Amino acid sequence: MTTLPEPSPPRPGWPRYAPRRAFPPYRYVPGGGHPHPTADPKGHSHGRVEETVTLPDPDDWRLCEPYLFGADLYNFAYWWEAHEAWEALWQEGAPGDEQTVFLQGLIQAAAGLLKSHMGTHTGAAHLFSAARAKLGPVALAHTRYMGLDLPPFLEALDAALAEASAGRAIPPGRVPMIRLAPLP
């Protein structure tokens, strides 16, 4: 069985938004040789008690450490783990609510990057398209939402979609990065 290497962080030196939280010891990639984080007893999060999360008011995003840590995980190529971090928040939201849709778009972007890394370009393109469909309407109403400057993120997401649609992996310098407004 061929295993995939762990993805590399796309941009070394990127800022951390939840620096008190340590990254897991490995980035989980299905087929990458590491145990499943939660299902396997050797997984980095097996048996971990899930923290209780509360979905913040979108204007209070700076106070939501699970959201900030999800951004760190995403930016440092822990795409499976970012998906999990944001999913806990997403599940707290109301279906169709703008914040819930926004979080689902971020989850789909992370999943698309993971699929791209795995060489599943059709799946990556589908997920990038779904992320674009969720985040586009939020960007029409807000230039910045939950600290994320949406126009450059969507531009990078469109470029990732074009690469995946052409059957190519997303080059590290072209990964849509999450740049949040500066923390106080």
N, C-alpha and C positions, 0 to 999 in steps of 0.2 A: 504494500500500500504506500503510495506517495503521500507525504505530508507537506503541507504548505508552511512556509516560514511565517513567523509573526509579522504583522505589518509594522513598518517603522513609523515613528511620529512624523507627520508630513512637514512640519516646520520646527526645527530645534529652536529652543529659546522662547517659545510661545509662553505668554503669561498664564499663571494659574489663577483660578477664580475661587477655589476652595482649598487653599494650600495646607490646611490642617489635616486634610484627608489623604491618606496614603493610597497610591495606586495598587491594584492587585499585583501579585507576583508575576503574572503573565496575562497576555491579551488572548482571550479565547477566540479561536477560529475553528469552526467545525472542520474536521479532517486535518487540523493543524498539529496533532500529536499531543496536545494537552487534554487533561480530563475536563469533561463538562463541569462548569463552575458550581452548579447546584445539584445536579443529578448524581454525579460521581462522588463517592466518599473522599476521594483525593482532590476534588475540585476546590478552587480558591475561596468559594463562598458556600461550600456545603455545610449545612447545619446552622448557618448564620441566621440569627433572628432578624427578620425584616423590621426596619425602623418604621415607626408610625410617621407618615408624611401628611402634611396639610398643604393643599394647593393654596398658594398665596394670592392676594390681589395682584394682578399683573404689574401694577406700579410698585409693588413691594418685592419684586423679584430679587433684589440684593439681599433680602433676609432669608431666602430659601436655599439653604445649603444643598439639598438634594438636586435642585435645578443647576446650581453653580458647579457641583461636582459632576453632573452629567455633561456639562460643557467641557470641563477638564478631560473627562474620559474620552469624549468625542474628539477633541483637538489632539489628543495624544494617542490616537488610533486604538483606543479600547472601545471599538464600535459596538460589540455585543453588550459590554457592560454599560455603555451610555444608554443604549436602548432600554436596558433593565432599569436604570436609575430614573429615566424619564417616564417609563411605563407606570411606575408606582404613582407618580404625580398625575399622569394622564387618567388613570383609573379613578382618581378622586373627582374628576371634572364631570360636568353634565354633557351628555352627547350633543354634539352640534354647537356647543358653546365656543366662542372664539379662542379662548385660552386652551381648551381641550383640542381643538383643531390644530392650533399652533404646535402644541406638544406632539401631536400625532405626526405632523409634518417633520419635526426634528427626528422623531423615532424612525420614520421612513427614510430620511436622508442617511442616518447612521446605518440602517440595515442595507441600504443601497451601496454604501462604501464597503461594507463587509462582503456583500455579494460580488462587487467588482474585484476586490482583493482575491476572492476565491475563483475568479475567472468565469463567473456566471453572469455574463454581460447582459443577457436578455432580462434576467431577474433584476439586475441592478438598474437597467433602464426603466423597467416597470416601477420600481420603488422610487427612483428619482422623479419620474413623472407624477406619481401619486403625491410625493412630498411637495412638488411644485404646485399641484392642484390645491393642496391644503394651505400652503404658505402664501401663494399669490394673492388671494382675497384679503388675508391679514395685512399684506403689504399695501394694498389699495387703501386701507383704512389708517394705517400707521407706517411711518417711515422707520420707526424703531419700536419694537415690541419686546417686552421683558428683557430690555437691554440690548437686544440684537438689532444691529443696523441691517435691515432687510434687503435694500437694493443690491449691495455688493454680494450678500450671501446668495440671493436668487440668481444673480449673474453667474456666479461660480457654479451654482447648482445646474443652471442651464448648460454650461460648458461640460459638466460631468455627465449630464444626460446625453449630450451630443457624442461624447466619447463612448459611453456605454452602448448607445444605439448603433454606433459604427463597429461594435465588437471589440473595443479597446479598453484596457484598464485605465483608471484615472491616474495620470502622472502625479507623484507626490506634491509638486508645486501647484497643482491645479485642484487639489482637494478643497471643497467648500469649507472654510474655516469659520468657527463661531467666535466673533470678536464682539465682546460685550462692552457696553459703556463702562468707563473707568469706575472702579469701586472706590468709595470714599476712604 
